[in-house]
Amino acid sequence: MIVMTRSQDHVEAINSTLRNAGHPVHCTWLSDARDLGDALTQLNPEMLIVFVDEPGVDLGSIMSVKGRNAPEMPVLIVRDQVDEAAIAAAMRLGAQDVVTLANRDRLHSVASRELRAYRLERALNATLSSAREYREQLQHFLEGSADAVTHVQEGIIVDANRAWLELFGYSGEDALTGTPLMDLFEQETHPALKGALVASLQGKWTDHALKAGALLSDGSTVQIELTLTKADYESEPAIRITIPARHTQDHDLELQLADAVKNDASTGFLQQRYLIAALRERCAHVMKGGVRVFALIRPDKFGDIQAAIGLLASDDFMSQLAEIIRSQITPGDICGRFGGNGFLLMLERGTVRDAEIWSDNLINRVNQHMFAIDDKTLSGSVTIGLGLLPATHPDIAAAIEDAAGANHRGREQGGNQTYMVDNADTDTRVQAYDKIWVKHIKSALMENRFRLVQLPIASLLGEDKGMFDVLVRMLDEQGTEVLPAEFLAAAERNDLMKNIDRWVIGASMSFCANRKSACIFVRVSKDTILDTTIIGWLTAQLKSLKIEPQRLCIQATEAIAMQHVVQTREFAQNLHKLGFRVALEHFGTGRDPLKLLADLDVDFIKVDGTLMQGLSTNQLQQQRVKALVDAAKRKGIETIAERVEDANTMAVLWQLGIEFIQGYFVNAPEDVTMSGDR
């Protein structure tokens, strides 16, 4: 600080008073007011103290110099006597207060107060200045960014950069300010977008790309991908939504040129030659779980469509159909143009039923779409034929032929449907098949050649509870992994499921004894639920391994529980008495799931994966899942969604109140193996 006085004693008095009060003060003595301007500029002081009772002191001139050089700096006046009139006069000239050396306590209190206020104001001004600079830099960045960016607060657009405006077909900086975000997107996109906004605002949404149908100003639609991040806008919480630009750097240009060679010009999907190559490459790698199904999609009555719009315009129809298909596929699907007016896809799904549900949803989307070709509009429909690619000895050509045959049958029966050829083996072939597998299963049990892999269960509430599902695998004599789809059916038909179930439960309990895990979900078959000796065996296992039973959740399917309600209820009650938890999996597709939920005491329900297929765009399906979730919450039952495969589905599940999810979107089955050695 600067102390303006003619007496060094005054300087020492100020210095000692403030130091004794805990301030590491440095006092600069200034005896001549003519030096004040230079001192303020050079020293950048935090306070000025002026002794005004000395001869020749002109407080008005001093305050004028201070106002020009350090307008925010506080000034304290020191007088021999202090009264209300003196304080008022000093404050009119711009001083903060008047003090006296006769009251040292008040002196250091006033000095501390004014110093704190000055520092807070300085920090605030610096913060505001930085915020202004940040906003200016952000604005410059957004204006120059090739990415389309908007900020949203409470569902309303508060800012959109030039790239966003151009993408949606608007002009003028404030053309979209104040517009509800949902007005820019198709109705079917709204549930997923709302869920993602809520999750982002809570800081529980990471870099998941959200698919959306954008509504442009000219009434057309385009499929885009959005990224959402939590941000601040004008010091208020906001969500920043970005649509990444398509970069045109040299490397990217090379990739685009390579894709242009491989892709069909009108639809953007792979040409048939490159499609088959991509399918062969993918199928060379064995899936960790689930099925591969080929779907052949053809428009119904394509000849009538060509007659209505003209031969040359039929490619426009196929292009629009391709966009509908593109909006429904997941990142792992492979799709290409096939046989003139067809599209062939390879779907990797949890079950064949998932593929059938996906196909039905696509058919509905096509039915709802109005195709606009030049000045004409028309409706259309498609038939989808499905062909299963067997996990054992996969034959791509045979599976595609099955899909083609199914498509032909479906169109013969009127079209606008999903059709799958039933290639069930005869009883004789099934018996021969079983004879081989029974031998392999029994030897694998004797030689301990079963393994478990874990499928993580992720929380939508943010905290990781360390839960995972376990899936059984069998190793053949060469050590090659065999998926359950290849041997479980034979095991079920030949009374071997109880043995496999006990191996799985035992291995899981052994794993719990050796490693920390919050909860492992273990599935059991109908045979185990009907087995009257299973509870005694479980009791013995608990005594032997000394694990906490609540770390194991025994799960049965809804179908088994519906067929054997009494036995399942008794089984669940006995499990709870031992301390195990109980779950119903594949839940929600049976005859009366809510009645079943009322009849049984369970800890979890796992909503069936077929209900996840097309969930993000199907309002009736969303209502169905919501009803299951609400019923479960009323009973204090936690909910898990099965086979979640994309960000849009996860975003909708946020909205519906699902607590946990599992599936390939979360993680594929991990390679961490659990053996039965114990």
C-alpha positions in Angstrom: 0.0 0.0 0.0 0.9 3.7 -0.3 0.8 5.8 2.8 0.7 9.5 2.0 2.0 11.6 5.0 4.8 13.8 5.9 5.6 11.8 9.1 7.5 8.5 9.0 5.9 7.7 12.4 2.6 7.6 10.7 3.9 5.0 8.2 5.3 2.9 11.0 2.1 3.1 12.9 0.1 1.8 9.9 2.6 -0.9 9.2 2.7 -2.2 12.7 -1.1 -2.1 13.1 -1.8 -4.1 10.0 1.1 -6.6 10.5 0.0 -7.3 14.1 -3.5 -8.0 12.6 -1.9 -10.7 10.3 -1.5 -8.8 7.0 2.0 -9.2 5.3 1.8 -5.5 4.4 4.5 -3.6 2.5 4.1 0.2 3.0 5.5 2.7 0.5 5.9 6.2 2.1 4.9 9.1 -0.2 5.4 12.6 1.3 4.6 14.7 -1.8 1.3 14.4 -3.6 2.9 15.3 -6.9 4.5 11.9 -7.0 1.2 10.0 -6.6 0.5 9.4 -10.3 3.9 7.8 -10.9 3.6 5.7 -7.8 0.2 4.4 -8.6 1.4 3.4 -12.1 4.7 1.8 -11.1 3.7 0.1 -7.8 0.2 -1.1 -8.6 -0.8 -0.8 -4.9 -3.9 -2.5 -3.4 -4.7 0.4 -1.0 -4.0 4.1 -0.5 -4.0 5.7 3.0 -4.0 9.5 3.2 -3.4 11.6 6.3 -5.5 14.7 5.5 -5.0 16.8 8.7 -1.5 17.8 7.6 -1.0 21.3 6.0 -1.4 21.6 2.2 -3.2 18.3 1.6 -5.9 18.7 -1.1 -8.0 15.5 -0.9 -10.0 16.5 -4.0 -6.8 16.6 -6.2 -5.5 13.4 -4.7 -8.8 11.6 -5.5 -8.7 12.9 -9.0 -5.2 11.5 -9.6 -6.3 8.2 -8.1 -9.4 8.1 -10.3 -7.2 8.5 -13.5 -4.6 5.9 -12.6 -6.2 3.3 -10.2 -10.0 3.9 -10.2 -10.9 0.6 -8.4 -8.2 0.9 -5.7 -9.7 1.6 -2.2 -8.7 4.8 -0.3 -8.8 5.2 3.5 -8.6 8.7 5.1 -6.9 9.2 8.4 -7.9 12.0 10.7 -7.3 13.0 14.3 -11.1 13.0 14.9 -13.7 10.9 13.2 -17.4 11.8 13.0 -20.4 11.1 10.6 -19.9 14.4 8.8 -16.2 13.7 8.1 -17.0 10.2 6.8 -19.8 11.5 4.6 -17.5 14.2 3.1 -14.7 11.7 2.4 -17.1 9.2 0.8 -18.5 11.9 -1.5 -15.0 12.4 -2.9 -14.7 8.6 -3.5 -12.9 7.4 -0.4 -14.1 4.2 1.2 -14.0 5.3 4.9 -12.3 7.5 7.5 -10.2 6.1 10.4 -8.0 7.3 13.2 -4.8 6.1 14.8 -6.5 6.5 18.1 -8.6 3.3 17.4 -6.3 0.7 16.0 -8.9 -2.1 16.2 -11.2 -0.2 13.9 -8.3 0.7 11.6 -7.3 -2.9 10.9 -11.0 -4.0 10.6 -11.8 -1.3 8.0 -8.5 -2.0 6.2 -9.2 -5.8 6.1 -12.8 -5.2 4.9 -11.8 -2.9 2.1 -8.8 -5.1 1.0 -11.1 -8.2 0.9 -13.7 -6.3 -1.1 -11.1 -5.0 -3.5 -9.6 -8.4 -4.1 -12.9 -10.1 -4.6 -14.0 -7.4 -7.1 -10.7 -7.8 -8.9 -11.0 -11.6 -9.1 -14.6 -11.2 -10.3 -13.6 -8.8 -13.0 -10.8 -11.1 -14.1 -13.3 -14.0 -14.2 -15.8 -12.1 -16.2 -13.0 -10.9 -18.6 -11.9 -14.5 -19.1 -15.5 -15.6 -19.6 -15.9 -12.9 -22.3 -12.7 -14.0 -24.0 -13.8 -17.6 -23.8 -17.2 -16.8 -25.3 -15.6 -14.8 -28.1 -13.1 -17.6 -28.8 -15.8 -20.2 -28.7 -18.0 -18.1 -31.0 -15.1 -17.7 -33.4 -14.4 -21.4 -33.3 -18.1 -22.3 -33.8 -18.4 -19.9 -36.7 -15.3 -21.3 -38.3 -16.0 -25.0 -37.5 -17.0 -27.3 -40.3 -18.9 -29.3 -37.7 -22.5 -28.3 -37.2 -22.9 -27.3 -33.5 -25.8 -26.1 -31.4 -26.4 -25.4 -27.7 -29.6 -26.5 -26.1 -31.1 -25.4 -22.7 -34.2 -27.1 -21.4 -35.0 -28.4 -24.9 -34.7 -25.0 -26.6 -32.0 -24.0 -29.0 -30.1 -21.0 -27.6 -27.3 -20.9 -30.2 -26.4 -22.5 -33.6 -23.4 -22.0 -35.7 -23.4 -21.3 -39.4 -22.7 -25.0 -40.3 -25.8 -26.1 -38.3 -28.0 -23.5 -40.0 -26.7 -24.4 -43.4 -27.2 -28.1 -42.8 -30.9 -27.6 -41.8 -31.4 -25.0 -44.6 -31.8 -21.8 -42.6 -30.2 -18.4 -43.0 -29.7 -15.6 -40.5 -27.7 -15.9 -37.2 -30.8 -16.2 -35.0 -33.0 -18.2 -37.4 -33.2 -21.1 -34.9 -32.7 -19.3 -31.6 -35.7 -20.1 -29.3 -36.8 -23.1 -31.5 -37.6 -26.4 -29.7 -34.9 -28.8 -30.6 -37.5 -31.6 -31.3 -39.0 -29.4 -34.2 -35.8 -30.2 -36.2 -36.2 -34.0 -35.9 -38.6 -36.8 -36.9 -41.2 -37.8 -34.3 -39.7 -41.3 -34.1 -36.4 -39.8 -33.1 -37.8 -37.9 -30.1 -37.7 -40.6 -27.4 -34.0 -41.4 -28.0 -33.0 -37.8 -28.3 -34.9 -36.9 -25.1 -33.3 -39.7 -23.2 -29.8 -38.7 -24.5 -30.4 -35.1 -23.4 -31.4 -36.2 -19.9 -28.4 -38.5 -19.6 -26.0 -35.9 -20.9 -27.3 -33.2 -18.5 -26.6 -35.7 -15.6 -23.1 -36.3 -16.9 -23.9 -40.0 -17.7 -23.6 -40.0 -21.4 -20.2 -40.6 -23.0 -19.2 -40.6 -26.7 -22.1 -42.5 -28.1 -23.3 -41.5 -31.6 -27.0 -41.1 -31.8 -28.8 -41.7 -35.0 -31.6 -39.3 -35.9 -33.8 -38.3 -38.8 -33.3 -34.6 -39.4 -36.2 -32.4 -40.8 -34.8 -29.9 -43.1 -36.4 -26.5 -43.9 -37.6 -27.7 -47.3 -39.5 -30.6 -45.7 -37.1 -33.3 -46.7 -35.4 -35.6 -44.2 -31.8 -36.9 -43.9 -30.3 -39.5 -41.6 -27.5 -38.0 -39.4 -25.4 -38.9 -36.4 -25.3 -36.7 -33.3 -22.8 -36.4 -30.4 -23.9 -34.9 -27.2 -21.8 -33.4 -24.4 -22.5 -31.4 -21.3 -21.5 -27.8 -21.5 -22.1 -24.3 -20.2 -23.7 -21.5 -22.2 -23.9 -18.0 -20.8 -23.0 -19.5 -17.4 -26.0 -21.8 -17.4 -26.0 -25.7 -17.9 -26.5 -26.7 -21.6 -26.0 -29.6 -23.9 -23.8 -29.1 -26.9 -24.9 -31.2 -29.9 -22.5 -31.7 -32.7 -22.9 -33.2 -36.2 -19.4 -34.1 -37.3 -18.5 -32.8 -40.8 -17.3 -35.1 -43.5 -13.6 -34.2 -43.8 -12.0 -34.0 -47.2 -8.4 -34.4 -46.4 -6.2 -36.5 -48.7 -6.4 -39.7 -46.7 -10.2 -39.4 -46.3 -10.5 -38.6 -50.0 -8.7 -41.8 -50.8 -11.1 -43.8 -48.5 -14.1 -42.1 -50.2 -12.8 -43.0 -53.6 -12.2 -46.6 -52.5 -15.8 -46.7 -51.1 -17.1 -45.2 -54.3 -15.6 -48.1 -56.3 -17.2 -50.7 -53.9 -20.6 -49.0 -53.3 -23.7 -48.9 -55.5 -24.0 -45.3 -56.7 -27.7 -44.8 -56.1 -28.0 -46.5 -52.7 -24.6 -46.2 -51.1 -24.6 -49.9 -50.1 -22.0 -52.4 -51.2 -22.2 -53.8 -54.8 -22.9 -57.5 -54.9 -19.3 -58.5 -55.6 -17.9 -56.6 -52.7 -20.8 -57.6 -50.5 -20.1 -61.3 -50.8 -16.4 -60.6 -50.1 -17.3 -58.7 -47.0 -19.6 -61.5 -45.8 -16.9 -64.1 -46.3 -14.4 -62.0 -44.4 -16.8 -61.5 -41.5 -17.9 -65.1 -41.3 -14.3 -66.3 -41.1 -14.4 -65.0 -37.5 -16.5 -67.0 -35.1 -19.1 -65.0 -33.1 -18.7 -65.0 -29.3 -22.5 -65.6 -29.0 -25.8 -65.1 -30.8 -26.7 -65.9 -34.4 -26.1 -64.7 -37.9 -29.1 -64.4 -40.1 -29.3 -63.3 -43.8 -32.2 -61.0 -44.7 -33.1 -60.6 -48.4 -35.3 -57.5 -48.9 -37.3 -56.9 -52.1 -40.0 -54.4 -52.9 -43.4 -55.9 -53.6 -44.9 -55.4 -57.1 -41.8 -53.6 -58.4 -43.1 -53.9 -61.9 -46.1 -51.8 -61.0 -43.9 -49.3 -59.3 -41.8 -48.9 -62.4 -44.9 -48.5 -64.5 -46.2 -45.8 -62.2 -43.0 -43.7 -62.0 -41.1 -44.7 -65.1 -38.2 -47.0 -65.6 -35.5 -44.3 -65.1 -37.1 -43.1 -61.8 -37.1 -46.5 -60.2 -33.6 -46.0 -58.9 -34.9 -43.0 -56.9 -37.4 -45.4 -55.3 -34.6 -47.8 -54.4 -32.5 -44.9 -53.1 -35.3 -43.9 -50.7 -35.8 -47.5 -49.7 -32.1 -47.7 -48.9 -32.3 -44.7 -46.6 -35.1 -46.4 -44.6 -33.0 -49.6 -44.3 -29.9 -47.5 -43.3 -31.9 -45.9 -40.5 -32.6 -49.3 -39.0 -29.3 -51.1 -39.2 -26.7 -51.3 -36.4 -23.0 -50.7 -36.9 -22.2 -54.4 -37.1 -24.7 -55.2 -39.9 -23.4 -55.7 -43.4 -25.7 -54.6 -46.3 -25.4 -54.5 -50.0 -27.4 -54.3 -53.3 -28.3 -57.8 -54.4 -29.9 -59.1 -57.6 -31.1 -55.9 -59.2 -34.0 -54.7 -57.0 -33.0 -56.5 -53.7 -30.9 -55.7 -50.6 -29.1 -58.5 -48.7 -28.1 -57.9 -45.1 -26.3 -60.1 -42.6 -27.7 -59.4 -39.2 -25.8 -60.4 -36.1 -28.4 -60.7 -33.3 -28.9 -62.5 -30.0 -31.6 -64.9 -31.4 -33.4 -65.7 -34.6 -36.5 -64.1 -33.0 -34.5 -60.8 -32.7 -33.9 -60.9 -36.5 -37.6 -61.6 -37.1 -38.6 -58.6 -34.9 -36.1 -56.4 -36.7 -37.6 -57.4 -40.1 -41.1 -56.7 -38.9 -40.1 -53.3 -37.7 -38.5 -52.5 -41.1 -41.6 -53.6 -42.9 -43.7 -51.2 -40.7 -41.3 -48.3 -41.5 -41.7 -48.9 -45.2 -45.5 -49.1 -44.9 -45.5 -45.7 -43.1 -43.2 -44.0 -45.6 -44.6 -42.0 -48.6 -42.2 -42.2 -51.5 -41.9 -38.9 -53.4 -40.5 -39.3 -56.9 -40.5 -36.1 -59.0 -44.1 -34.8 -58.9 -45.5 -38.2 -57.9 -46.1 -39.8 -54.5 -46.7 -43.5 -53.8 -46.7 -46.0 -51.0 -44.8 -49.2 -51.0 -44.1 -52.5 -49.1 -41.4 -55.1 -48.9 -41.0 -58.8 -48.3 -38.1 -60.0 -46.2 -36.8 -63.6 -46.5 -34.6 -64.8 -43.7 -32.0 -67.6 -43.8 -30.1 -68.8 -40.7 -26.3 -69.3 -41.0 -25.5 -72.4 -38.9 -22.8 -71.9 -36.3 -21.6 -75.5 -37.1 -20.1 -75.7 -40.7 -21.5 -72.3 -41.8 -22.4 -72.3 -45.5 -22.9 -68.7 -46.7 -24.3 -69.7 -50.1 -26.8 -72.1 -48.6 -28.0 -69.5 -46.1 -28.4 -66.9 -48.8 -30.4 -69.4 -50.9 -32.6 -70.0 -47.9 -33.2 -66.3 -47.6 -34.0 -66.0 -51.3 -36.3 -69.0 -51.1 -38.1 -67.5 -48.1 -38.4 -64.2 -49.9 -40.0 -65.9 -52.9 -42.4 -67.8 -50.7 -43.4 -64.6 -48.9 -44.1 -62.7 -52.1 -46.1 -65.7 -53.4 -48.3 -65.4 -50.3 -49.1 -61.7 -50.9 -45.9 -60.0 -49.7 -45.5 -57.3 -47.0 -44.3 -59.9 -44.5 -41.3 -61.6 -43.0 -40.8 -65.2 -44.1 -38.4 -67.9 -42.9 -38.1 -71.4 -44.4 -38.4 -74.1 -41.8 -35.5 -76.4 -42.4 -36.1 -78.7 -39.4 -34.4 -82.0 -39.6 -36.4 -85.2 -39.6 -36.6 -87.3 -36.4 -34.0 -89.8 -37.8 -31.5 -87.0 -38.5 -32.1 -85.5 -35.1 -31.5 -88.8 -33.4 -28.2 -89.2 -35.3 -27.2 -85.7 -34.4 -28.0 -86.2 -30.8 -26.1 -89.5 -30.6 -22.9 -87.6 -31.6 -23.4 -84.6 -29.3 -24.4 -86.7 -26.3 -21.1 -88.5 -26.5 -19.2 -85.2 -26.8 -21.1 -83.6 -23.9 -20.6 -86.5 -21.5 -16.9 -86.7 -22.2 -16.6 -82.9 -21.8 -18.3 -83.1 -18.4 -16.0 -86.0 -17.3 -12.8 -84.2 -18.6 -13.9 -80.7 -17.3 -13.9 -79.2 -20.8 -16.6 -76.6 -20.0 -15.8 -73.0 -19.6 -17.7 -69.9 -18.6 -17.3 -66.4 -20.1 -18.7 -63.2 -18.6 -21.0 -60.7 -20.1 -20.9 -57.4 -18.2 -24.2 -55.8 -17.0 -23.9 -52.0 -17.0 -25.7 -49.6 -14.8 -27.6 -46.7 -16.4 -27.6 -45.0 -13.0 -23.9 -44.3 -13.2 -22.3 -46.5 -10.5 -20.8 -49.8 -11.6 -22.2 -52.5 -9.4 -19.9 -55.2 -10.7 -22.6 -57.4 -12.1 -22.2 -59.8 -15.0 -24.0 -62.7 -16.7 -22.2 -66.0 -17.3 -22.4 -67.9 -20.5 -21.4 -71.5 -20.9 -18.9 -72.7 -23.6 -17.7 -76.3 -24.3 -14.3 -77.1 -25.6 -13.9 -79.9 -28.1 -11.1 -82.4 -27.9 -8.8 -80.1 -29.9 -9.6 -77.2 -27.5 -11.8 -75.3 -29.9 -14.7 -73.4 -28.3 -18.2 -74.7 -29.0 -21.1 -72.3 -28.7 -24.2 -73.4 -26.7 -26.4 -73.1 -29.8 -24.5 -76.2 -31.1 -25.0 -78.6 -28.1 -27.6 -77.3 -25.7 -30.6 -78.5 -27.7 -29.2 -82.0 -27.8 -28.5 -81.8 -24.0 -32.1 -80.8 -23.4 -33.5 -83.6 -25.4 -31.3 -86.2 -23.6 -31.6 -85.3 -19.9 -28.2 -83.7 -19.6 -29.1 -80.2 -18.6 -29.1 -80.9 -14.8 -25.5 -82.0 -15.1 -24.5 -78.9 -17.1 -26.5 -76.6 -14.7 -24.7 -78.0 -11.7 -21.3 -77.6 -13.4 -22.2 -74.0 -14.2 -23.4 -73.2 -10.7 -20.4 -74.9 -9.1 -18.0 -73.1 -11.3 -19.7 -69.8 -10.6 -19.6 -70.3 -6.9 -16.0 -71.3 -7.0 -15.3 -68.1 -9.0 -17.1 -66.1 -6.3 -15.0 -67.7 -3.6 -11.7 -66.7 -5.3 -12.6 -63.3 -6.7 -14.6 -60.3 -5.7 -17.8 -59.7 -7.7 -21.0 -58.1 -6.6 -23.4 -60.4 -8.4 -23.1 -63.2 -11.0 -26.2 -64.2 -12.9 -26.4 -67.9 -13.6 -29.2 -69.4 -15.7 -30.8 -72.8 -15.0 -33.0 -75.1 -17.1 -36.4 -76.5 -16.5 -34.9 -79.8 -15.4 -33.1 -78.1 -12.5 -36.2 -76.2 -11.4 -38.1 -79.5 -11.3 -35.2 -81.3 -9.5 -36.1 -81.9 -5.9 -32.5 -82.6 -4.9 -31.1 -79.3 -6.1 -31.7 -77.3 -2.9 -29.9 -79.9 -0.8 -27.0 -79.8 -3.3 -26.8 -76.0 -3.1 -26.8 -76.1 0.7 -23.8 -78.5 0.6 -22.0 -76.3 -1.9 -22.5 -73.2 0.3 -21.1 -75.0 3.4 -18.1 -76.2 1.3 -17.2 -73.0 -0.4 -18.3 -70.5 2.3 -19.4 -67.8 -0.1 -21.9 -65.1 0.4 -25.0 -66.5 -1.4 -26.4 -63.0 -2.4 -23.5 -62.8 -4.8 -25.2 -65.4 -7.0 -28.5 -64.7 -8.8 -30.2 -67.8 -10.2 -32.2 -67.0 -13.3 -34.9 -68.9 -15.2 -36.7 -67.9 -18.4 -40.2 -66.5 -18.4 -41.3 -69.4 -20.6 -40.3 -72.0 -18.0 -41.8 -70.0 -15.2 -45.1 -69.8 -17.1 -45.2 -73.5 -17.7 -44.3 -74.4 -14.1 -45.5 -71.6 -11.9 -45.9 -73.6 -8.7 -42.5 -75.3 -9.0 -40.8 -72.0 -9.9 -42.4 -70.2 -7.0 -41.3 -72.9 -4.6 -37.8 -73.0 -6.2 -37.5 -69.2 -5.8 -38.7 -69.3 -2.1 -36.1 -71.9 -1.3 -33.3 -70.0 -3.0 -34.2 -66.9 -1.0 -34.1 -68.9 2.2 -30.5 -69.8 1.4 -29.7 -66.2 0.6 -29.5 -66.4 -3.2 -31.1 -63.8 -5.4 -33.5 -64.8 -8.2 -34.2 -63.4 -11.7 -36.6 -64.0 -14.6 -34.9 -63.6 -18.0 -36.4 -63.2 -21.4 -39.2 -61.5 -19.6 -42.2 -59.6 -21.2 -43.2 -61.6 -24.3 -45.3 -64.3 -22.7 -49.0 -64.6 -22.4 -49.4 -62.6 -19.1 -46.1 -61.3 -17.8 -47.6 -58.9 -15.2 -49.6 -61.8 -13.7 -46.5 -63.9 -13.5 -44.7 -61.0 -11.8 -47.4 -60.9 -9.2 -47.2 -64.6 -8.6 -43.4 -64.9 -8.1 -41.0 -63.2 -5.7 -37.9 -62.2 -7.7 -35.1 -59.7 -7.3 -34.6 -58.9 -11.0 -36.4 -59.1 -14.3 -34.4 -59.1 -17.6 -36.6 -57.6 -20.3 -36.4 -59.8 -23.4 -34.0 -58.7 -26.1 -36.7 -59.0 -28.8 -38.4 -56.0 -27.2 -35.1 -54.0 -27.8 -35.4 -54.6 -31.6 -36.6 -51.3 -33.0 -37.5 -50.0 -29.6 -36.1 -46.5 -30.3 -38.7 -45.9 -33.0 -41.7 -48.0 -31.9 -44.0 -46.2 -29.4 -46.2 -49.2 -28.8 -43.1 -51.2 -27.8 -41.9 -48.4 -25.6 -45.2 -48.4 -23.8 -45.0 -52.1 -23.4 -41.6 -51.9 -21.8 -42.6 -49.0 -19.7 -45.5 -51.0 -18.3 -43.1 -53.8 -17.3 -40.7 -51.4 -15.7 -43.4 -49.7 -13.7 -44.9 -53.0 -12.5 -41.4 -54.2 -11.4 -40.7 -50.9 -9.5 -43.9 -51.2 -7.6 -42.7 -54.5 -6.2 -39.1 -53.2 -5.6 -37.7 -55.4 -8.4 -34.7 -54.1 -10.4 -34.8 -54.2 -14.2 -32.2 -55.2 -16.8 -32.6 -54.8 -20.6 -31.2 -57.7 -22.6 -29.4 -57.5 -25.9 -29.0 -53.8 -26.2 -27.1 -53.1 -29.5 -27.1 -49.3 -30.1 -27.0 -45.9 -28.5 -30.5 -45.0 -29.6 -32.0 -48.0 -27.7 -30.0 -47.1 -24.6 -31.2 -43.5 -24.7 -34.8 -44.6 -24.8 -34.2 -47.0 -21.9 -33.1 -44.0 -19.9 -36.5 -42.5 -20.5 -38.3 -45.7 -19.6 -36.5 -46.1 -16.3 -34.6 -49.3 -16.9 -31.7 -49.5 -14.4 -29.3 -51.9 -16.1 -28.4 -53.0 -19.6 -26.4 -55.9 -21.2 -25.6 -56.8 -24.7 -23.0 -56.1 -27.4 -23.4 -52.4 -27.1 -22.1 -52.7 -23.5 -19.5 -55.3 -24.3 -19.1 -58.6 -26.1 -18.6 -61.7 -23.8 -15.2 -61.2 -22.3 -12.4 -63.7 -22.8 -11.8 -64.0 -19.1 -12.6 -67.7 -18.5 -13.9 -69.4 -15.4 -13.3 -73.2 -15.2 -14.9 -75.7 -12.9 -11.6 -76.5 -11.1 -12.4 -76.2 -7.4 
